[in-house]
């Protein structure tokens, strides 16, 4: 009866089915097991209650179901300590699955030691705890599958596992287990196929069994504290491995060439260690089945794939954050199913090869922070499946190919290069674009008017280019915009009053609500890269350029239009952007008053309006901005009193207000200290009342000033003979010129 909509009293009548052996009620929106009807099914052998809303402790009457062999309670909200639950009485159980609940389970599994028929226990995502009091006991069961991945602080690997010799799958991840790598698990369980010990506190070297383990196919011991070298004989000891993940440890030394003996290896992840040396040629030749190779965040060096190569089945290649140098290897052109390349943060050089445009499966090209040069190949226009392109901080030159407009692309990062030319038809069809970062280049021309076609655009970063013209009004149609940085360009005209900024989470929720309102059933957005990726977006706030990425980026919003030639008044509508964190309009030619609506910017942390021609008073309501840590209105024409020094405004010093001669109040000069208006005195005999100036004193001062100027000139000419000769020469030329001017213009009768 899976996926059925059942009445709330369903269990009242089910007890009448006394001969029932199998009952499966997955995803039926059940919310309670209070009725005793279920507990009357004493012949029931299989019970499945997955994907419901069942919660609380298990009813004690479940102990009546003594015939039960298979019990699955996955994805509910059950809680309580398993030690006290009725599961202890169900000794006929063969299969027990408690995935994704809130049970408290002892890592020793002592409550099930009498369940001699038990073969499978799955309890991922529950709470586990250590229970050492009964470690001397041995269970009666021999498990095939044990999955206890969850959370807790469980101490050492439980002793009962020493007696388990039939294990095929063992998962003890995320339990903070301590001790050394359990080599004995491999020796005791020769049929073990999967061993997962992810995210624990295991330490020491990796030790392998004396004899080859022919059954192990999946080994993941990532995110521990393992150190020393990877055993050189690992390929011979574990020849059947298909997945090997030792990432996130403290391993040193080189990559063992014997990994090339793992002919079936499909996935290899050695990232986030301290490995050095190069990529062994034996690995690139022997692991011909390899599809995923992750060696990022190590100290590897040399050329990438400098020898023989047979990894033609590669889907994903991550070599970022190492010290590789040289050019991008041409052998990758034969990897026809490659969809991800990450070479970021290395020392690669040379041109971006045009053959990359021929790998039609490519979805992510991530190669920032290298020394790549030359233009972006026009062949990239053929990458119709491209989702992410990051070539930032290289030496790439030329213009963006006019045909580059992948319809599926989500994120473009091309900042800090030497790109030039204008944006004409690039990205015209890229309606899925979320991030467009072309900052710190030499782009010219206008911001294209078709930008409103990029309906999902959230991060528009075009700062430090040579863009000109007006800010296009079409930006107002992009209701998902979170960050706009158009600073350090030559933009002119007014700031569009309709600009809107939100946070990523809000815009995404609005998008979903629009889909719900326009469709009877919610259409799931199949765009897998809708959420911002790990590729960083740089944005200046609080006078520092910060790098925002991933989840952190979803909370950031701001507008930076500084260092342009914008004119007109600041639109009061900007004050309605209550979620904005940063607003920078400095170094423009803006006039008018600071809108009082800015007091509505509840989340703002940085507000810079300096170096404009703003006038009037600073709105006193701004003291309501409790998160403001940067405030600048310096070098304007503001007047009146500064805001009261309360809250955040108590932290702003004189530099925030300087360059406004008519401003007064703390931390500037006191308004009381300013000179009061002069009151004219009554005229007295012998004294002229002309503009409140004593004319006698004025004439004496004027004569003295002229005399001082003449004395100064004479003194300079007496001291400096060169200036003296120049002065007399100049005087002589003036005299001669004046003489001939007069002579030439006299009437003939005077000649």
C-alpha positions as CSV (number, residue, x, y, z in Angstrom):
1,X,0.0,0.0,0.0
2,X,3.0,2.3,-0.6
3,X,2.2,5.9,-1.6
4,X,-1.4,5.6,-0.5
5,X,-3.3,8.3,1.3
6,X,-4.6,6.4,4.4
7,X,-7.2,7.6,7.0
8,X,-6.0,8.4,10.5
9,X,-7.8,5.4,12.0
10,X,-6.2,3.0,9.5
11,X,-4.5,0.9,12.3
12,X,-7.8,0.4,14.1
13,X,-9.0,-2.1,11.5
14,X,-5.7,-3.7,10.4
15,X,-5.6,-5.9,13.5
16,X,-8.3,-8.0,12.0
17,X,-5.9,-9.3,9.4
18,X,-4.4,-11.8,11.8
19,X,-2.8,-13.9,9.0
20,X,-1.0,-11.0,7.4
21,X,2.7,-11.6,6.8
22,X,3.8,-8.6,4.8
23,X,2.7,-4.9,5.4
24,X,4.4,-2.1,3.5
25,X,3.2,1.4,4.2
26,X,6.0,3.6,2.7
27,X,5.2,7.3,2.1
28,X,1.6,7.2,3.3
29,X,1.8,10.3,5.4
30,X,1.2,8.3,8.6
31,X,1.6,10.3,11.8
32,X,1.0,7.9,14.7
33,X,1.3,4.3,16.0
34,X,-0.9,4.7,19.0
35,X,-3.5,2.2,17.9
36,X,-2.9,-1.4,19.2
37,X,-4.2,-2.8,15.9
38,X,-0.8,-3.1,14.4
39,X,0.5,-5.0,17.5
40,X,-2.1,-7.7,16.9
41,X,-0.5,-9.0,13.7
42,X,1.5,-11.7,15.5
43,X,2.2,-13.6,12.2
44,X,3.7,-10.5,10.5
45,X,7.1,-11.3,9.1
46,X,7.8,-8.0,7.2
47,X,6.9,-4.5,8.2
48,X,7.9,-1.4,6.2
49,X,7.0,2.1,7.5
50,X,9.5,4.2,5.6
51,X,9.0,7.9,4.6
52,X,6.2,8.9,7.1
53,X,5.8,11.3,9.9
54,X,5.9,8.8,12.8
55,X,7.5,10.1,15.9
56,X,8.3,9.5,19.5
57,X,9.2,6.2,21.2
58,X,8.3,2.9,19.6
59,X,5.1,1.4,21.2
60,X,6.0,-1.3,23.7
61,X,3.4,-3.6,22.2
62,X,5.6,-4.0,19.1
63,X,7.3,-6.7,21.2
64,X,4.3,-8.9,20.3
65,X,5.5,-9.2,16.7
66,X,7.8,-12.1,17.5
67,X,7.5,-13.5,14.0
68,X,9.0,-10.4,12.5
69,X,12.0,-11.0,10.3
70,X,12.3,-7.7,8.4
71,X,11.7,-4.3,9.9
72,X,12.3,-1.0,8.2
73,X,11.5,2.4,9.9
74,X,13.6,4.7,7.7
75,X,13.0,8.4,7.4
76,X,10.7,9.0,10.3
77,X,11.0,10.9,13.6
78,X,11.3,8.0,16.0
79,X,13.3,8.7,19.1
80,X,14.3,7.1,22.4
81,X,17.1,4.8,23.5
82,X,17.2,1.5,21.7
83,X,18.3,-0.3,24.9
84,X,14.8,0.4,26.3
85,X,12.8,-0.3,23.1
86,X,10.7,-3.3,22.2
87,X,13.2,-4.2,19.4
88,X,15.2,-6.1,22.1
89,X,12.4,-8.8,22.1
90,X,12.3,-9.3,18.3
91,X,14.9,-12.0,18.2
92,X,13.7,-13.4,14.9
93,X,14.9,-10.3,13.0
94,X,17.1,-10.9,10.0
95,X,17.0,-7.3,8.7
96,X,16.7,-4.1,10.7
97,X,16.8,-0.6,9.1
98,X,16.5,2.6,11.2
99,X,17.9,5.1,8.8
100,X,17.3,8.8,9.4
101,X,15.6,8.9,12.8
102,X,16.5,10.2,16.3
103,X,17.3,7.0,18.1
104,X,20.0,6.8,20.7
105,X,22.0,3.7,19.9
106,X,25.0,2.3,21.8
107,X,27.9,1.7,19.5
108,X,28.4,-1.8,21.1
109,X,24.9,-2.9,19.8
110,X,24.5,-4.9,23.0
111,X,20.7,-4.8,22.9
112,X,20.9,-7.1,19.8
113,X,23.5,-9.6,21.1
114,X,20.7,-12.2,21.5
115,X,19.5,-11.8,17.9
116,X,21.3,-14.8,16.5
117,X,19.6,-14.5,13.1
118,X,20.4,-10.9,12.5
119,X,22.3,-10.3,9.3
120,X,21.7,-6.6,8.4
121,X,21.7,-3.5,10.6
122,X,21.3,-0.1,9.0
123,X,21.1,2.9,11.2
124,X,22.6,5.9,9.3
125,X,21.8,9.4,10.7
126,X,21.0,8.5,14.3
127,X,22.8,9.4,17.5
128,X,25.4,6.9,18.7
129,X,27.2,6.7,22.0
130,X,30.0,4.7,23.7
131,X,29.0,1.9,26.1
132,X,32.2,0.1,27.4
133,X,30.6,-1.7,30.3
134,X,29.7,-4.8,28.3
135,X,32.7,-4.9,25.9
136,X,33.7,-8.3,27.2
137,X,30.4,-9.9,25.9
138,X,30.2,-11.4,22.4
139,X,27.1,-11.3,20.2
140,X,25.3,-14.3,18.9
141,X,24.9,-12.8,15.4
142,X,27.2,-12.8,12.5
143,X,26.5,-9.7,10.4
144,X,26.8,-9.3,6.7
145,X,26.0,-5.6,6.6
146,X,26.6,-3.0,9.4
147,X,25.9,0.6,8.7
148,X,26.2,2.9,11.8
149,X,27.1,6.1,10.2
150,X,25.7,9.1,12.1
151,X,27.0,11.4,14.8
152,X,28.3,10.9,18.2
153,X,31.5,10.5,20.3
154,X,32.1,6.8,20.4
155,X,35.7,6.3,21.4
156,X,37.5,3.2,20.1
157,X,36.2,0.9,17.4
158,X,33.9,-1.6,19.2
159,X,35.4,-4.9,20.3
160,X,32.5,-7.0,19.1
161,X,33.7,-6.5,15.5
162,X,36.7,-8.8,16.3
163,X,34.2,-11.7,16.3
164,X,32.5,-10.7,13.1
165,X,34.0,-12.7,10.2
166,X,31.2,-12.5,7.6
167,X,31.1,-8.8,7.1
168,X,30.7,-7.6,3.5
169,X,29.8,-3.9,4.1
170,X,30.9,-1.9,7.2
171,X,30.2,1.8,7.6
172,X,31.3,3.5,10.8
173,X,31.6,7.0,9.5
174,X,31.1,10.3,11.4
175,X,31.4,8.7,14.9
176,X,34.6,10.3,16.1
177,X,36.2,6.9,16.5
178,X,39.8,7.0,17.8
179,X,42.8,4.7,17.6
180,X,44.8,3.4,14.7
181,X,43.7,2.2,11.3
182,X,42.0,-1.2,11.9
183,X,44.1,-3.4,9.7
184,X,42.6,-6.4,11.6
185,X,39.2,-5.7,10.0
186,X,40.7,-6.6,6.6
187,X,42.5,-9.7,8.0
188,X,39.4,-11.0,9.9
189,X,36.9,-10.4,7.1
190,X,38.3,-11.8,3.8
191,X,34.9,-11.2,2.1
192,X,34.7,-7.5,3.1
193,X,33.6,-5.6,0.0
194,X,33.1,-2.1,1.5
195,X,34.9,-0.3,4.4
196,X,33.9,3.2,5.2
197,X,35.5,5.1,8.1
198,X,34.9,8.7,6.9
199,X,35.3,11.6,9.3
200,X,36.6,10.0,12.4
201,X,39.7,10.6,14.6
202,X,41.9,7.7,13.5
203,X,45.6,8.4,13.6
204,X,48.9,6.8,12.8
205,X,50.1,5.2,9.6
206,X,48.0,3.1,7.2
207,X,48.8,-0.5,7.7
208,X,47.7,-3.2,5.3
209,X,47.3,-7.0,5.7
210,X,50.2,-9.3,5.0
211,X,48.2,-11.1,2.2
212,X,46.3,-9.5,-0.6
213,X,42.7,-8.7,0.1
214,X,40.9,-9.8,-3.1
215,X,37.4,-8.8,-2.2
216,X,37.7,-5.2,-1.0
217,X,36.3,-2.8,-3.7
218,X,35.4,0.3,-1.8
219,X,37.7,1.9,0.8
220,X,37.0,5.4,2.2
221,X,39.1,6.5,5.2
222,X,39.0,10.2,4.3
223,X,38.9,13.1,6.9
224,X,40.9,11.4,9.7
225,X,44.4,12.1,11.1
226,X,46.3,9.4,9.3
227,X,49.9,10.3,8.7
228,X,53.2,8.9,7.3
229,X,53.4,7.6,3.7
230,X,50.8,5.8,1.7
231,X,52.1,2.2,1.7
232,X,54.2,1.6,-1.4
233,X,52.6,-1.9,-1.8
234,X,49.0,-0.7,-1.6
235,X,48.3,-1.7,-5.2
236,X,49.4,-5.3,-4.6
237,X,47.7,-5.5,-1.2
238,X,44.3,-4.2,-2.5
239,X,44.3,-5.1,-6.2
240,X,40.5,-5.3,-6.6
241,X,39.7,-1.7,-5.4
242,X,37.3,0.3,-7.5
243,X,37.1,3.3,-5.2
244,X,39.9,4.6,-3.0
245,X,39.5,7.8,-1.0
246,X,42.2,8.8,1.5
247,X,41.6,12.5,1.2
248,X,41.7,14.9,4.2
249,X,44.5,13.4,6.1
250,X,48.2,14.3,6.8
251,X,49.8,11.8,4.5
252,X,53.3,12.7,3.1
253,X,55.7,11.3,0.5
254,X,54.9,10.5,-3.1
255,X,52.0,8.7,-4.8
256,X,52.9,5.0,-4.9
257,X,53.3,3.8,-8.4
258,X,51.8,0.5,-7.3
259,X,48.4,2.1,-7.5
260,X,48.7,1.4,-11.2
261,X,48.3,-2.3,-10.4
262,X,44.6,-1.6,-9.5
263,X,43.3,-2.3,-12.9
264,X,39.6,-2.0,-11.8
265,X,40.1,1.4,-10.1
266,X,37.4,3.9,-11.1
267,X,37.7,6.6,-8.5
268,X,40.9,7.8,-6.8
269,X,40.8,10.7,-4.3
270,X,44.1,11.7,-2.5
271,X,43.3,15.4,-2.1
272,X,44.0,17.5,1.0
273,X,47.2,15.8,2.1
274,X,50.9,16.8,1.9
275,X,51.9,14.5,-1.0
276,X,54.8,15.6,-3.2
277,X,56.4,14.6,-6.4
278,X,54.6,14.0,-9.6
279,X,51.9,11.8,-11.0
280,X,53.4,8.3,-11.6
281,X,53.4,7.1,-15.2
282,X,52.4,3.7,-14.0
283,X,49.2,5.2,-12.6
284,X,48.4,6.9,-15.9
285,X,49.1,3.7,-17.8
286,X,47.7,1.0,-15.5
287,X,44.5,2.5,-14.2
288,X,42.8,2.5,-17.6
289,X,39.3,2.2,-15.9
290,X,39.7,5.4,-13.9
291,X,36.9,7.9,-14.2
292,X,37.5,10.2,-11.3
293,X,40.9,11.5,-10.3
294,X,41.2,14.0,-7.5
295,X,44.7,15.0,-6.4
296,X,44.0,18.6,-5.3
297,X,45.4,20.5,-2.4
298,X,48.8,18.8,-2.1
299,X,52.4,19.7,-3.0
300,X,52.5,17.9,-6.3
301,X,54.7,19.3,-9.0
302,X,56.1,18.8,-12.5
303,X,54.3,18.5,-15.8
304,X,50.8,17.1,-15.8
305,X,50.8,13.6,-17.4
306,X,54.3,13.9,-18.8
307,X,54.6,10.2,-19.8
308,X,52.5,7.5,-21.3
309,X,48.8,7.9,-20.8
310,X,45.8,5.6,-21.0
311,X,43.2,7.4,-18.8
312,X,40.8,7.9,-21.7
313,X,37.7,7.2,-19.6
314,X,38.2,10.1,-17.3
315,X,35.1,12.0,-16.4
316,X,36.4,14.3,-13.7
317,X,39.9,15.6,-13.2
318,X,40.8,17.8,-10.2
319,X,44.5,18.8,-9.9
320,X,43.9,22.2,-8.3
321,X,46.0,23.8,-5.6
322,X,49.3,22.2,-6.4
323,X,52.6,23.3,-8.1
324,X,52.1,21.8,-11.6
325,X,53.7,23.8,-14.4
326,X,53.9,23.7,-18.2
327,X,51.1,23.6,-20.6
328,X,47.8,21.8,-20.5
329,X,48.5,18.3,-21.8
330,X,47.2,17.5,-25.2
331,X,46.6,13.8,-24.2
332,X,43.4,15.0,-22.6
333,X,41.9,15.7,-26.0
334,X,41.3,11.9,-26.2
335,X,39.1,11.9,-23.1
336,X,35.8,12.2,-24.9
337,X,33.7,11.9,-21.8
338,X,35.5,14.5,-19.7
339,X,33.0,16.8,-18.0
340,X,35.1,18.6,-15.3
341,X,38.6,20.0,-15.4
342,X,39.9,21.9,-12.4
343,X,43.5,23.1,-12.7
344,X,43.1,26.2,-10.5
345,X,46.0,27.6,-8.4
346,X,48.9,26.1,-10.2
347,X,51.7,27.5,-12.4
348,X,50.4,26.5,-15.8
349,X,51.4,28.5,-18.8
350,X,50.9,28.7,-22.5
351,X,47.7,29.1,-24.5
352,X,44.3,27.6,-23.8
353,X,44.2,24.8,-26.3
354,X,41.5,25.0,-28.9
355,X,40.9,21.2,-28.7
356,X,39.1,21.8,-25.4
357,X,36.2,23.1,-27.5
358,X,35.9,19.7,-29.2
359,X,35.1,17.9,-25.9
360,X,31.4,18.2,-26.2
361,X,30.8,16.7,-22.7
362,X,32.6,19.5,-20.9
363,X,30.5,21.1,-18.2
364,X,33.1,22.8,-15.9
365,X,36.3,24.4,-16.9
366,X,38.0,25.8,-13.8
367,X,41.6,27.1,-14.3
368,X,42.0,30.4,-12.4
369,X,45.2,31.7,-10.8
370,X,47.7,30.4,-13.4
371,X,49.8,32.0,-16.1
372,X,47.6,31.1,-19.1
373,X,47.8,33.5,-22.0
374,X,46.4,34.2,-25.4
375,X,42.7,34.5,-26.4
376,X,39.8,32.4,-25.4
377,X,39.5,29.9,-28.4
378,X,36.6,30.5,-30.7
379,X,36.0,26.7,-30.4
380,X,34.6,27.3,-26.9
381,X,31.4,28.4,-28.7
382,X,30.8,24.6,-29.4
383,X,30.6,23.8,-25.6
384,X,26.8,23.6,-25.5
385,X,26.8,21.8,-22.1
386,X,29.1,24.2,-20.4
387,X,27.9,25.2,-16.9
388,X,31.0,26.9,-15.3
389,X,33.8,28.8,-16.9
390,X,36.5,30.2,-14.6
391,X,39.7,31.6,-16.1
392,X,40.1,34.5,-13.7
393,X,43.5,35.9,-12.8
394,X,45.5,34.8,-15.8
395,X,47.0,36.7,-18.7
396,X,44.2,36.0,-21.2
397,X,43.9,38.7,-23.9
398,X,41.9,39.6,-26.9
399,X,38.1,39.8,-27.0
400,X,35.5,37.4,-26.0
401,X,34.3,35.4,-29.0
402,X,31.1,37.0,-30.2
403,X,29.5,33.6,-30.6
404,X,30.1,32.6,-27.0
405,X,26.6,32.3,-25.6
406,X,26.1,28.8,-24.0
407,X,22.4,28.4,-23.1
408,X,23.0,26.3,-20.0
409,X,26.0,28.2,-18.5
410,X,25.5,29.3,-14.9
411,X,28.8,30.9,-13.8
412,X,31.4,32.9,-15.7
413,X,34.5,34.2,-14.0
414,X,36.9,36.0,-16.2
415,X,38.2,38.7,-13.9
416,X,41.8,39.9,-13.7
417,X,42.8,39.3,-17.2
418,X,43.5,41.6,-20.2
419,X,40.3,41.1,-22.1
420,X,39.3,44.0,-24.4
421,X,36.6,45.0,-26.8
422,X,32.9,45.4,-26.2
423,X,30.1,43.1,-25.2
424,X,27.9,42.8,-28.3
425,X,26.3,39.3,-28.6
426,X,28.2,37.4,-26.0
427,X,25.9,35.7,-23.5
428,X,22.8,36.8,-25.5
429,X,21.3,33.3,-25.2
430,X,22.7,32.5,-21.7
431,X,19.4,32.8,-19.9
432,X,20.6,30.5,-17.1
433,X,23.5,32.7,-16.1
434,X,23.7,33.4,-12.4
435,X,27.2,34.9,-12.0
436,X,28.9,37.2,-14.5
437,X,32.3,38.4,-13.3
438,X,34.3,40.3,-15.9
439,X,36.0,42.7,-13.5
440,X,39.6,44.1,-13.8
441,X,39.9,43.8,-17.6
442,X,40.0,46.4,-20.4
443,X,36.5,46.0,-21.8
444,X,35.0,49.0,-23.5
445,X,31.6,50.2,-24.9
446,X,28.3,50.1,-23.2
447,X,26.7,47.6,-20.9
448,X,24.4,45.7,-23.4
449,X,20.7,46.4,-23.4
450,X,19.9,42.8,-23.8
451,X,21.1,42.2,-20.2
452,X,17.4,41.8,-19.2
453,X,17.4,38.5,-21.1
454,X,19.6,37.0,-18.4
455,X,16.6,36.3,-16.1
456,X,18.5,34.4,-13.4
457,X,21.5,36.8,-13.1
458,X,22.3,37.3,-9.4
459,X,25.9,38.6,-9.4
460,X,27.0,41.2,-12.0
461,X,30.6,42.2,-11.4
462,X,32.0,44.6,-14.1
463,X,34.3,46.8,-12.1
464,X,37.6,48.3,-13.2
465,X,37.0,48.3,-17.0
466,X,36.5,51.1,-19.6
467,X,32.8,50.8,-19.9
468,X,30.9,54.0,-20.7
469,X,27.4,55.2,-21.4
470,X,24.4,55.0,-19.1
471,X,23.5,52.3,-16.6
472,X,20.8,50.4,-18.7
473,X,17.3,50.6,-17.4
474,X,17.0,46.9,-18.3
475,X,18.8,46.1,-15.1
476,X,15.6,46.8,-13.3
477,X,14.0,43.7,-14.9
478,X,16.5,41.4,-13.2
479,X,14.6,40.6,-10.0
480,X,17.2,38.1,-8.7
481,X,20.1,40.6,-8.6
482,X,22.0,40.3,-5.3
483,X,25.3,42.1,-6.2
484,X,26.0,44.9,-8.7
485,X,29.5,46.2,-9.0
486,X,30.0,48.7,-11.8
487,X,32.7,50.7,-10.1
488,X,35.8,52.2,-11.7
489,X,34.4,52.7,-15.1
490,X,33.3,55.7,-17.2
491,X,29.6,55.4,-16.7
492,X,27.5,58.6,-16.9
493,X,23.9,59.7,-16.5
494,X,21.5,59.1,-13.6
495,X,21.2,56.1,-11.3
496,X,18.0,54.2,-12.3
497,X,15.5,54.6,-9.6
498,X,14.1,51.2,-10.2
499,X,17.2,49.2,-9.3
500,X,16.3,46.3,-7.1
501,X,18.5,44.2,-4.9
502,X,17.7,41.2,-2.8
503,X,19.4,38.2,-1.3
504,X,19.9,35.0,-3.1
505,X,17.7,32.9,-0.8
506,X,14.9,35.4,-1.1
507,X,15.1,35.6,-4.9
508,X,15.1,31.8,-5.2
509,X,12.1,31.5,-3.0
510,X,10.3,34.1,-5.0
511,X,11.1,32.2,-8.2
512,X,9.7,29.0,-6.7
513,X,6.5,30.8,-5.7
514,X,6.1,32.2,-9.2
515,X,6.5,28.7,-10.6
516,X,3.9,27.4,-8.1
517,X,1.5,30.2,-9.0
518,X,1.8,29.6,-12.7
519,X,1.6,25.8,-12.6
520,X,-0.9,23.4,-11.0
521,X,2.0,21.2,-9.9
522,X,5.4,22.5,-8.9
523,X,7.9,22.1,-11.8
524,X,11.3,21.3,-10.3
525,X,14.2,23.4,-11.6
526,X,16.5,20.9,-13.1
527,X,19.4,23.4,-13.2
528,X,21.8,21.6,-10.8
529,X,24.1,24.6,-10.5
530,X,21.4,27.1,-9.3
531,X,23.0,27.5,-5.9
532,X,26.3,29.5,-6.1
533,X,29.4,27.3,-6.5
534,X,32.7,27.2,-4.7
535,X,34.0,29.7,-7.3
536,X,34.6,33.0,-5.4
537,X,33.1,36.4,-6.1
538,X,35.2,39.3,-5.0
539,X,33.3,42.4,-3.7
540,X,34.6,45.4,-1.8
541,X,32.9,46.1,1.5
542,X,34.2,48.1,4.5
543,X,37.1,49.2,2.2
544,X,38.4,45.6,1.9
545,X,37.9,43.3,-1.1
546,X,36.4,40.1,0.4
547,X,36.0,36.7,-1.4
548,X,32.4,35.3,-1.1
549,X,31.6,31.8,-2.2
550,X,29.2,29.0,-1.7
551,X,26.6,29.4,1.1
552,X,28.2,32.6,2.3
553,X,27.6,34.3,-1.0
554,X,23.8,33.6,-0.7
555,X,23.6,36.1,2.2
556,X,25.5,38.9,0.6
557,X,23.9,41.8,-1.3
558,X,25.2,45.2,-2.4
559,X,25.5,48.0,-5.0
560,X,28.9,49.6,-5.9
561,X,28.7,52.4,-8.5
562,X,31.7,54.3,-7.2
563,X,34.4,56.0,-9.3
564,X,32.2,56.8,-12.3
565,X,30.8,60.0,-13.8
566,X,27.2,59.6,-12.5
567,X,25.1,62.7,-12.1
568,X,21.7,63.7,-10.8
569,X,20.2,63.0,-7.4
570,X,20.3,59.8,-5.5
571,X,16.9,58.1,-6.0
572,X,15.0,57.9,-2.8
573,X,13.7,54.4,-3.9
574,X,17.2,53.0,-3.0
575,X,16.2,53.5,0.6
576,X,13.6,50.7,0.1
577,X,16.3,48.1,-0.4
578,X,16.0,46.9,3.2
579,X,18.2,43.8,2.7
580,X,21.2,45.5,1.1
581,X,24.5,45.2,3.0
582,X,26.7,47.5,1.0
583,X,26.0,50.8,-0.9
584,X,28.9,52.7,-2.4
585,X,28.2,55.7,-4.6
586,X,31.4,57.6,-3.9
587,X,33.6,59.5,-6.4
588,X,30.8,60.6,-8.7
589,X,29.0,64.0,-9.5
590,X,25.8,63.3,-7.6
591,X,23.9,66.3,-6.3
592,X,20.9,66.9,-4.0
593,X,20.3,65.6,-0.6
594,X,20.9,62.3,1.1
595,X,17.4,60.6,1.0
596,X,15.9,60.3,4.4
597,X,14.6,56.9,3.2
598,X,18.1,55.5,3.8
599,X,17.0,55.0,7.4
600,X,15.1,51.9,6.0
601,X,18.3,50.2,5.1
602,X,18.1,47.9,8.1
603,X,20.8,45.5,7.2
604,X,23.4,47.9,5.7
605,X,26.9,47.6,7.0
606,X,28.8,50.0,4.7
607,X,27.5,53.3,3.3
608,X,29.9,55.5,1.3
609,X,28.6,58.7,-0.3
610,X,31.9,60.6,-0.2
611,X,33.4,62.7,-3.0
612,X,30.2,64.0,-4.6
613,X,28.3,67.3,-4.6
614,X,25.6,66.4,-2.1
615,X,24.1,69.2,-0.1
616,X,21.7,69.7,2.7
617,X,21.6,68.0,6.1
618,X,22.6,64.5,7.0
619,X,19.2,62.8,7.8
620,X,19.2,62.3,11.6
621,X,17.1,59.2,11.1
622,X,20.3,57.3,10.0
623,X,21.2,56.7,13.6
624,X,18.6,53.8,13.4
625,X,21.1,51.8,11.2
626,X,22.3,49.5,13.9
627,X,24.6,47.3,11.7
628,X,26.4,50.2,10.1
629,X,30.2,50.0,10.6
630,X,31.4,52.1,7.7
631,X,29.9,55.6,7.0
632,X,31.5,58.2,4.7
633,X,30.1,61.5,3.5
634,X,33.4,63.3,3.2
635,X,34.0,66.0,0.6
636,X,30.6,67.1,-0.3
637,X,28.7,70.3,0.4
638,X,26.7,69.1,3.4
639,X,25.7,71.5,6.1
640,X,24.1,71.5,9.5
641,X,24.7,69.2,12.4
642,X,26.2,65.8,12.2
643,X,24.0,62.9,13.5
644,X,24.0,62.3,17.3
645,X,26.9,60.1,18.5
646,X,24.7,57.2,19.6
647,X,24.9,53.6,18.6
648,X,27.1,52.9,15.6
649,X,27.5,56.7,14.9
650,X,29.5,56.9,18.1
651,X,32.3,55.0,16.4
652,X,32.7,57.3,13.3
653,X,35.6,59.9,13.5
654,X,36.2,63.2,11.8
655,X,37.5,61.6,8.6
656,X,34.0,60.4,7.8
657,X,32.8,64.0,7.6
658,X,35.8,66.0,6.5
659,X,35.6,68.3,3.4
660,X,32.2,69.7,4.3
661,X,33.0,73.2,5.7
662,X,29.4,73.9,6.7
663,X,29.1,70.7,8.8
664,X,29.4,71.0,12.6
665,X,28.9,69.0,15.7
666,X,30.8,66.0,17.1
667,X,33.3,64.8,16.0
668,X,33.7,68.0,14.0
669,X,33.9,71.5,15.4
670,X,31.2,72.5,17.8
671,X,28.2,74.3,16.3
672,X,28.4,76.7,19.3
673,X,31.9,77.6,18.5
674,X,31.0,79.0,15.1
675,X,31.1,82.9,14.7
676,X,27.7,84.5,15.1
677,X,26.5,87.0,12.5
678,X,28.0,90.4,12.7
679,X,25.6,93.1,14.2
680,X,26.1,96.5,12.6
681,X,27.0,99.3,14.9
682,X,25.3,102.7,14.9
683,X,27.1,105.2,12.6
684,X,29.3,107.7,14.4
685,X,30.5,111.1,13.2
686,X,33.6,111.0,11.1
687,X,33.1,107.3,10.2
688,X,31.5,105.9,7.1
689,X,29.1,103.1,7.6
690,X,29.7,101.2,4.3
691,X,29.3,97.5,4.6
692,X,30.7,97.5,8.1
693,X,34.2,98.4,6.8
694,X,36.4,101.2,8.2
695,X,37.3,102.8,4.9
696,X,40.2,104.8,6.4
697,X,41.9,101.6,7.6
698,X,41.1,100.0,4.2
699,X,42.9,102.7,2.2
700,X,46.0,102.7,4.6
701,X,46.2,98.9,4.3
702,X,46.0,99.1,0.5
703,X,48.8,101.6,0.2
704,X,51.1,99.6,2.6
705,X,50.5,96.5,0.6
706,X,51.5,98.1,-2.7
707,X,54.7,99.5,-1.1
708,X,55.6,96.1,0.3
709,X,55.2,94.5,-3.1
710,X,57.5,97.1,-4.7
711,X,60.1,96.7,-2.0
712,X,60.0,92.9,-2.4
713,X,60.4,93.1,-6.2
714,X,63.4,95.5,-5.8
715,X,65.0,93.2,-3.2
716,X,64.7,90.2,-5.4
717,X,66.1,92.0,-8.5
718,X,69.1,93.3,-6.4
719,X,70.0,89.8,-5.0
720,X,69.5,87.7,-8.2
721,X,71.5,89.2,-11.3
722,X,69.8,86.7,-13.7
723,X,66.3,87.8,-12.7
724,X,67.5,91.4,-12.8
725,X,68.7,91.1,-16.4
726,X,65.5,89.3,-17.4
727,X,63.5,92.0,-15.8
728,X,65.3,94.9,-17.6
729,X,65.1,92.9,-20.9
730,X,61.4,92.4,-20.3
731,X,60.9,96.1,-19.5
732,X,62.9,97.2,-22.6
733,X,60.8,94.9,-24.8
734,X,57.6,96.3,-23.4
735,X,58.9,99.9,-23.9
736,X,59.9,99.2,-27.5
737,X,56.6,97.4,-28.3
738,X,54.6,100.2,-26.8
739,X,56.6,102.8,-28.8
740,X,56.0,101.1,-32.1
741,X,52.4,100.5,-31.3
742,X,51.8,104.2,-30.7
743,X,53.8,105.2,-33.7
744,X,51.9,102.8,-36.0
745,X,48.6,104.1,-34.9
746,X,49.3,107.9,-35.0
747,X,47.6,109.9,-37.7
748,X,50.0,110.6,-40.7
749,X,50.2,114.3,-39.9
750,X,52.1,113.5,-36.7
751,X,54.8,111.3,-38.4
